[in-house]
């Protein structure tokens, strides 16, 4: 079951990444990506993996120590849960960067590689986008709530 959930995790997120990277100008991309609920399927996978082990997980994250975290992540369930955690937050950060970049007028030829970097090495992609976004001002007619 753990291996299936591990494999399912990225498969659930990949369509949204594909929309943002490969079809950034398609009208349906904005409609779909505008919803933060796109992350929910991966959150469900994470919950399936973590909730049964909450008794082990909570002490490890409430008072984190390197050995405790290493032990937790050193199991198949722990690694799969960590993967789902990373995929969910990377997708949420990538979604934010795509929406923000679109509103700011960041060209897709620049934004798309940063999104790929976010998929592969989350914080580095987000950091790259934060640097790029300083060069682009918010468009005056951009909707506020996105």
VOPAGU-2260 file (C-alpha; in pm, 1 decimal, decimal comma):
REM VOPAGU-2260
SITE   aa  ch    i         X         Y         Z
SITE  UNK   A    0       0,0       0,0       0,0
SITE  UNK   A    1     280,6     242,9      86,8
SITE  UNK   A    2     450,2     194,1    -249,6
SITE  UNK   A    3     122,3     260,9    -430,1
SITE  UNK   A    4      62,9     580,1    -231,5
SITE  UNK   A    5     421,8     691,5    -296,5
SITE  UNK   A    6     374,3     644,6    -672,1
SITE  UNK   A    7      31,1     804,9    -666,9
SITE  UNK   A    8     155,4    1120,0    -496,1
SITE  UNK   A    9     336,0    1278,4    -790,5
SITE  UNK   A   10      82,3    1142,9   -1038,9
SITE  UNK   A   11    -185,6    1344,7    -859,2
SITE  UNK   A   12      18,0    1665,4    -879,3
SITE  UNK   A   13     166,8    1626,3   -1228,2
SITE  UNK   A   14    -138,4    1742,4   -1428,6
SITE  UNK   A   15    -138,3    2076,7   -1248,1
SITE  UNK   A   16     233,7    2124,6   -1304,1
SITE  UNK   A   17     180,9    2038,9   -1672,1
SITE  UNK   A   18     -89,3    2305,0   -1703,6
SITE  UNK   A   19     127,6    2575,3   -1545,5
SITE  UNK   A   20     443,2    2485,6   -1738,7
SITE  UNK   A   21     317,7    2364,5   -2076,1
SITE  UNK   A   22     -15,7    2546,2   -2114,1
SITE  UNK   A   23      26,7    2872,5   -1921,5
SITE  UNK   A   24    -186,5    3075,5   -2163,1
SITE  UNK   A   25    -479,6    2834,6   -2184,6
SITE  UNK   A   26    -793,6    2983,1   -2025,8
SITE  UNK   A   27    -867,0    2660,5   -1838,0
SITE  UNK   A   28    -523,5    2667,6   -1676,3
SITE  UNK   A   29    -609,6    2983,1   -1482,7
SITE  UNK   A   30    -951,7    2847,3   -1387,6
SITE  UNK   A   31    -808,2    2523,2   -1255,6
SITE  UNK   A   32    -493,9    2658,4   -1090,8
SITE  UNK   A   33    -685,6    2943,7    -925,6
SITE  UNK   A   34    -823,0    2693,8    -676,1
SITE  UNK   A   35    -598,0    2601,8    -383,8
SITE  UNK   A   36    -792,5    2275,2    -375,1
SITE  UNK   A   37    -563,7    2134,9    -646,2
SITE  UNK   A   38    -333,1    2036,8    -359,2
SITE  UNK   A   39    -605,6    1844,7    -175,5
SITE  UNK   A   40    -554,4    1502,0    -341,4
SITE  UNK   A   41    -191,0    1496,7    -228,8
SITE  UNK   A   42    -295,5    1613,6     118,1
SITE  UNK   A   43    -531,6    1315,1     134,2
SITE  UNK   A   44    -243,5    1079,1      48,9
SITE  UNK   A   45     -37,0    1244,0     321,9
SITE  UNK   A   46    -321,9    1201,5     572,0
SITE  UNK   A   47    -361,1     833,9     480,6
SITE  UNK   A   48       8,6     781,6     552,9
SITE  UNK   A   49      44,5     998,8     863,8
SITE  UNK   A   50    -277,7     965,5    1060,3
SITE  UNK   A   51    -235,3     593,3    1144,5
SITE  UNK   A   52     115,2     670,6    1275,3
SITE  UNK   A   53      27,4     992,9    1456,2
SITE  UNK   A   54     148,0     847,9    1787,1
SITE  UNK   A   55     498,7     816,7    1642,0
SITE  UNK   A   56     492,6    1126,6    1423,4
SITE  UNK   A   57     374,0    1385,7    1676,6
SITE  UNK   A   58     653,2    1332,5    1931,3
SITE  UNK   A   59     914,2    1339,9    1654,7
SITE  UNK   A   60     791,0    1669,3    1508,8
SITE  UNK   A   61     688,5    1833,5    1838,1
SITE  UNK   A   62    1042,7    1806,3    1975,2
SITE  UNK   A   63    1253,9    1749,9    1663,9
SITE  UNK   A   64    1593,9    1590,8    1701,7
SITE  UNK   A   65    1809,3    1470,7    1415,0
SITE  UNK   A   66    1807,7    1107,8    1529,8
SITE  UNK   A   67    1430,5    1105,2    1580,2
SITE  UNK   A   68    1361,1    1254,4    1238,1
SITE  UNK   A   69    1613,4    1019,3    1076,8
SITE  UNK   A   70    1439,8     722,3    1237,8
SITE  UNK   A   71    1097,6     845,8    1130,4
SITE  UNK   A   72    1202,6     908,6     769,4
SITE  UNK   A   73    1407,9     588,9     753,0
SITE  UNK   A   74    1098,2     374,9     706,3
SITE  UNK   A   75     896,9     322,7     388,5
SITE  UNK   A   76     594,2     489,1     547,0
SITE  UNK   A   77     803,1     779,8     672,3
SITE  UNK   A   78     971,4     833,8     336,2
SITE  UNK   A   79     637,4     816,7     151,3
SITE  UNK   A   80     480,5    1062,6     396,2
SITE  UNK   A   81     775,3    1298,9     359,3
SITE  UNK   A   82     743,1    1273,4     -19,1
SITE  UNK   A   83     371,3    1358,8      -4,3
SITE  UNK   A   84     453,0    1648,6     230,1
SITE  UNK   A   85     712,0    1783,4     -15,7
SITE  UNK   A   86     490,4    1737,2    -321,8
SITE  UNK   A   87     194,8    1911,9    -155,0
SITE  UNK   A   88     397,2    2213,1     -44,6
SITE  UNK   A   89     594,4    2234,9    -368,5
SITE  UNK   A   90     268,5    2235,8    -564,1
SITE  UNK   A   91     120,6    2501,1    -336,4
SITE  UNK   A   92     434,0    2717,8    -370,4
SITE  UNK   A   93     445,3    2659,8    -747,7
SITE  UNK   A   94      79,1    2751,6    -776,2
SITE  UNK   A   95     141,1    3073,1    -584,2
SITE  UNK   A   96     445,1    3158,0    -800,7
SITE  UNK   A   97     249,5    3089,2   -1121,0
SITE  UNK   A   98     -46,8    3302,3   -1012,8
SITE  UNK   A   99     176,7    3582,1    -885,6
SITE  UNK   A  100     400,8    3566,8   -1191,1
SITE  UNK   A  101     104,1    3573,2   -1425,3
SITE  UNK   A  102     -34,6    3881,6   -1249,9
SITE  UNK   A  103     305,8    4049,5   -1264,1
SITE  UNK   A  104     358,2    3969,8   -1629,7
SITE  UNK   A  105     658,6    3740,4   -1580,1
SITE  UNK   A  106     704,6    3577,8   -1921,4
SITE  UNK   A  107     633,5    3205,5   -1933,0
SITE  UNK   A  108     976,4    3136,3   -2086,4
SITE  UNK   A  109    1121,0    3260,0   -1755,7
SITE  UNK   A  110     854,1    3131,5   -1518,5
SITE  UNK   A  111     833,8    2777,0   -1658,0
SITE  UNK   A  112    1196,8    2680,1   -1580,2
SITE  UNK   A  113    1152,0    2817,5   -1228,3
SITE  UNK   A  114     846,0    2596,3   -1188,1
SITE  UNK   A  115    1046,3    2294,3   -1305,8
SITE  UNK   A  116    1311,9    2385,4   -1049,3
SITE  UNK   A  117    1035,4    2407,2    -787,7
SITE  UNK   A  118     919,1    2056,1    -876,2
SITE  UNK   A  119    1270,4    1917,0    -847,0
SITE  UNK   A  120    1423,1    2123,2    -565,4
SITE  UNK   A  121    1130,0    2311,9    -411,3
SITE  UNK   A  122    1296,9    2582,2    -201,8
SITE  UNK   A  123    1553,1    2663,2    -472,5
SITE  UNK   A  124    1276,4    2713,8    -729,2
SITE  UNK   A  125    1080,8    2929,3    -488,2
SITE  UNK   A  126    1393,2    3129,6    -405,4
SITE  UNK   A  127    1464,1    3178,3    -774,8
SITE  UNK   A  128    1111,2    3300,8    -831,1
SITE  UNK   A  129    1132,3    3540,5    -535,8
SITE  UNK   A  130    1441,9    3693,1    -694,9
SITE  UNK   A  131    1280,4    3718,0   -1039,1
SITE  UNK   A  132     958,8    3870,2    -909,3
SITE  UNK   A  133    1145,7    4175,3    -778,0
SITE  UNK   A  134    1192,2    4280,8   -1142,5
SITE  UNK   A  135     820,5    4276,7   -1224,0
SITE  UNK   A  136     561,5    4511,7   -1078,5
SITE  UNK   A  137     206,0    4401,8   -1011,9
SITE  UNK   A  138     -24,0    4478,9   -1304,0
SITE  UNK   A  139    -278,0    4747,6   -1212,2
SITE  UNK   A  140    -575,6    4549,2   -1338,7
SITE  UNK   A  141    -476,9    4216,2   -1181,3
SITE  UNK   A  142    -744,1    4054,9    -963,9
SITE  UNK   A  143    -654,4    4080,2    -595,1
SITE  UNK   A  144    -772,2    3747,1    -455,7
SITE  UNK   A  145    -555,7    3512,3    -660,2
